[in-house]
């Protein structure tokens, strides 16, 4: 008999979304409390959004509280501008950003004829601003690209029918998984393009890629184990 673990899935088509003249935003964060909505936090993970910006368009993000953000491009590259930090981030890079209450950041598409898309993630415990390079050329394995005492971010590209496992650092932690591209069977649950899942009360996760060059992002976080 397959052991079941508490989890919640958010299919891509059910993400909370906002549409504007120059961009779209999609929220994929899932709380482990079944009575909460998908905008509640999952432990130290406070926000998980995909932002798509039209050619030469922009998206302005305003902070209603001090926040620690991670920016990860998934299509194209992105310019960003704020009072305290400017930069340019491309594929196989991530950028950490600290922003104070009331401040804003402008994200801009530098291309004249192409859509861009990036992930905007809020996590507790980002202590400094930096850009991180990572390499996904080695396939069929998860690679840790950034971590702290509170969380760990891993990426992996997998060929069709390749299997993998993920061992959590503590049984007090949970995992948030997001399929960037392709499809996976993830702990006996089907996840396809832009689907997300949170799972907890588990020591090890098994998964299998169902398509060629499937790309998955996994964030392990400390959570409150009180049900």
Rosetta blueprint (number, residue, H / E / L):
1 X L
2 X L
3 X L
4 X L
5 X L
6 X L
7 X E
8 X E
9 X E
10 X E
11 X L
12 X H
13 X H
14 X H
15 X L
16 X E
17 X E
18 X E
19 X E
20 X L
21 X L
22 X L
23 X E
24 X E
25 X E
26 X E
27 X E
28 X L
29 X L
30 X L
31 X L
32 X L
33 X L
34 X L
35 X L
36 X L
37 X L
38 X L
39 X L
40 X L
41 X L
42 X E
43 X L
44 X L
45 X E
46 X E
47 X E
48 X E
49 X E
50 X E
51 X E
52 X E
53 X E
54 X L
55 X L
56 X L
57 X L
58 X E
59 X E
60 X E
61 X E
62 X E
63 X L
64 X L
65 X L
66 X L
67 X E
68 X E
69 X E
70 X E
71 X E
72 X E
73 X E
74 X E
75 X E
76 X L
77 X L
78 X E
79 X E
80 X E
81 X E
82 X L
83 X L
84 X L
85 X L
86 X E
87 X E
88 X E
89 X E
90 X L
91 X L
92 X L
93 X E
94 X E
95 X E
96 X E
97 X E
98 X E
99 X E
100 X L
101 X L
102 X L
103 X L
104 X E
105 X E
106 X E
107 X E
108 X E
109 X L
110 X L
111 X L
112 X L
113 X L
114 X L
115 X L
116 X E
117 X E
118 X E
119 X E
120 X E
121 X E
122 X E
123 X E
124 X L
125 X L
126 X L
127 X L
128 X L
129 X L
130 X L
131 X E
132 X E
133 X E
134 X L
135 X L
136 X L
137 X L
138 X L
139 X L
140 X L
141 X L
142 X L
143 X E
144 X E
145 X E
146 X E
147 X E
148 X L
149 X L
150 X L
151 X E
152 X E
153 X E
154 X E
155 X E
156 X E
157 X E
158 X E
159 X L
160 X L
161 X L
162 X L
163 X E
164 X E
165 X E
166 X E
167 X E
168 X L
169 X L
170 X L
171 X L
172 X L
173 X E
174 X E
175 X E
176 X E
177 X E
178 X E
179 X E
180 X E
181 X E
182 X L
183 X E
184 X E
185 X E
186 X E
187 X L
188 X L
189 X E
190 X E
191 X E
192 X E
193 X L
194 X L
195 X L
196 X E
197 X E
198 X E
199 X E
200 X E
201 X L
202 X L
203 X L
204 X E
205 X E
206 X E
207 X E
208 X E
209 X E
210 X L
211 X L
212 X L
213 X L
214 X E
215 X E
216 X E
217 X E
218 X E
219 X E
220 X E
221 X E
222 X E
223 X L
224 X L
225 X L
226 X L
227 X L
